[in-house]
Amino acid sequence: METTRDLLIALARRYAFADLGALAPTKEIAEVCEFGQRLLSLDAEDFAVGAPAVPSDLRRRARDCHMPQTPREQPRGALESLRPAYALLLEVIAIRWFRRELSPMIAAVHIASEYLPLLAFEPHLGHAGDPARWPVGLSAPGSRFGVIGDRECDHTKSEQSATNRTLRVASEPPEGWRAYFDRQHSQVAGAMAVCVATCRSPCTAMDWIAAGEREDLHVRARTALAFAETPLVKLRHAAPVGHGFGVPSPEEVLDAWQRSRLALDKNDVGAKAMVDDGFPIPGLASLVSAVAGVRVEPSTLLHDVSAHVARLLAE
């Protein structure tokens, strides 16, 4: 018969951090479980919250995914590079699939779709869309980026409002900075992709990108926009997902993904979704890497937190 310790270790290996934290035999284990639950819940605001019981290496890796809470906060975390955050997103998606927690899994896919255009832009920006470091070229003469009410611009009204705000939010107080990230930064990501991929009346906003790099960025950004419109991502908005009345089955998720793969298979970047790469949602990790322009492997951060908790329990 299993001992209580064996059962607790089994919970740790199943990433059941919330349940395990409530049952934890020591304050140290409870603190590490709270840290793991923040990661699993993608609570990026609090990834950098102090947790002395957590090994420094795990805290450092979490800070790489942290969203700065003030315009001048250092280090810049996910605004320096989105690649660690996407590695964590992929790990969370895989774990949620393993646990058959499909509603939060689809929510994580939805988050991945919202910021995917910034992952495409990162090699050209030199950062991950940090409003404190936008290139001056976005506001070059003849640019419509951030100009509210310009009818020649293909951005929606909400995108025009978001792009206008992003050019000045770095000078706002921390409250305004946080409100911007809560409501508008994902719209800026989509607006950037529109500029290089689908705009019917291009202005000078993207002239700062070298001519030889634009075609590659065009394809990666266009694929990012297409991913946001796929049946898999739309499961997040199709009632009753996320409203407490029902959750898609694994078969429904895989069917939606298969239809998504076929919709994406229109160019060399989107075709990566068709790769059988061993990820639980086959081809999703390869698609993210193709849009990023570099290999993005699923993180092992949550796995390592789980292993650390199991070691503490064994001791």
Residue pairs with C-beta under 8 A, 6 or more apart in sequence:
2 10
5 313
5 314
8 20
8 23
8 24
8 25
8 313
9 310
9 313
9 314
11 19
11 20
11 23
12 20
12 306
12 309
12 310
12 313
13 306
13 310
14 99
15 36
15 40
15 95
15 98
15 99
15 302
15 306
17 33
17 34
17 36
17 37
17 40
17 305
17 309
18 33
18 37
20 29
20 33
20 309
21 29
21 30
21 33
21 34
21 37
24 30
24 33
25 313
26 312
27 53
28 53
28 312
29 53
29 309
29 312
29 313
31 51
31 52
31 53
31 54
32 51
32 53
32 54
32 305
32 308
32 309
32 312
33 309
34 51
35 51
35 54
35 58
35 59
35 62
35 305
36 302
36 305
36 306
36 309
38 46
38 47
38 49
39 47
39 62
39 65
39 88
39 92
39 301
39 302
39 305
40 92
40 95
40 302
41 104
42 88
42 89
42 92
42 108
42 111
44 65
44 66
44 67
44 78
44 85
45 66
45 67
45 69
45 178
47 62
47 63
47 65
47 66
47 67
47 77
48 59
48 62
48 63
48 66
48 77
51 59
54 305
54 308
55 308
58 301
58 304
58 305
58 308
61 84
61 299
61 301
62 301
63 75
63 77
64 77
64 78
64 80
64 81
64 84
64 85
65 77
65 78
65 84
65 85
65 88
66 77
66 78
67 77
67 78
67 79
67 181
68 76
68 77
68 78
68 79
69 174
69 177
69 178
70 174
70 177
71 131
71 132
71 169
71 170
71 171
71 172
71 174
71 177
72 132
76 127
76 130
78 84
78 85
78 128
79 127
79 128
79 129
79 130
79 132
80 127
80 128
80 130
81 122
81 127
81 128
82 115
82 118
82 119
82 122
82 128
82 129
83 119
83 122
83 292
83 294
83 296
84 299
85 115
86 112
86 119
86 288
86 292
86 296
87 296
87 297
87 298
87 299
87 301
88 299
88 301
88 302
89 108
89 111
89 112
90 112
90 279
90 284
90 285
90 288
90 296
90 297
90 298
90 299
91 298
91 299
91 300
91 301
91 302
91 303
92 105
92 108
92 302
93 105
93 108
93 109
93 112
93 280
93 281
93 284
94 279
94 280
94 298
95 302
96 102
96 104
96 105
96 108
97 105
97 250
97 280
97 281
98 280
100 250
102 247
102 248
102 249
102 250
102 253
103 241
103 242
103 247
103 248
105 253
106 232
106 235
106 236
106 241
106 242
106 248
106 253
107 236
107 242
109 232
109 233
109 235
109 236
109 281
109 284
110 233
110 236
112 288
113 224
113 227
113 228
113 230
113 233
114 186
114 189
114 190
114 228
115 129
115 185
115 186
115 189
116 189
116 224
116 227
116 228
116 288
116 291
117 189
117 190
117 192
117 193
117 221
117 224
117 225
118 128
118 129
118 189
118 192
119 128
119 224
119 288
119 291
119 292
119 296
120 193
120 217
120 220
120 221
120 223
120 224
120 291
120 292
120 293
121 129
121 192
121 217
121 221
122 128
122 129
122 292
122 293
123 293
123 294
124 209
124 213
124 217
125 133
125 135
126 133
127 133
129 185
129 188
129 189
129 192
131 166
131 167
131 169
131 170
131 180
131 185
132 170
134 166
134 167
135 208
136 208
137 143
137 204
137 205
137 206
137 207
137 208
138 145
138 146
138 167
138 205
138 208
139 145
139 146
139 167
140 204
140 205
140 207
140 208
141 204
142 203
142 204
143 203
143 204
143 205
144 150
144 152
144 153
144 155
144 203
144 205
145 163
145 167
145 191
145 195
145 203
145 205
146 160
146 163
146 164
146 166
146 167
147 153
147 160
147 164
148 157
148 160
148 161
148 164
149 160
150 160
152 201
152 203
153 160
153 199
153 201
153 203
154 194
154 198
154 199
154 200
154 201
155 163
155 191
155 194
158 187
159 187
159 188
159 190
159 191
159 194
160 191
161 184
162 184
162 185
162 187
162 188
162 191
163 187
163 188
163 191
165 180
165 184
166 180
166 184
166 185
166 188
169 176
169 177
169 180
170 177
172 180
190 225
190 228
192 221
193 221
193 222
193 224
193 225
194 225
195 202
195 205
195 206
196 206
196 209
196 214
196 217
196 218
196 221
197 218
197 221
197 222
197 225
198 222
198 225
206 214
209 217
216 293
219 267
219 268
219 269
220 269
220 290
220 291
220 292
220 293
222 267
223 264
223 267
223 269
223 270
223 287
223 290
223 291
224 291
226 263
226 264
226 266
226 270
227 233
227 260
227 264
227 287
227 291
229 263
230 256
230 259
230 260
230 263
230 264
231 256
231 257
231 259
231 260
231 263
232 253
232 256
232 257
232 259
232 260
232 281
233 260
234 256
235 241
235 248
235 252
235 253
235 256
236 242
239 245
240 246
241 247
241 248
248 256
253 281
254 281
257 281
257 282
257 284
260 273
261 273
261 274
261 283
264 270
264 271
264 273
264 287
265 271
265 273
265 274
268 290
269 287
269 290
269 291
270 287
270 290
272 283
272 286
272 287
272 289
272 290
273 283
273 284
273 286
273 287
274 283
275 282
275 283
275 286
276 282
276 283
277 283
277 285
277 286
279 285
279 286
279 298
285 296
285 297
285 298
288 296
289 295
289 296
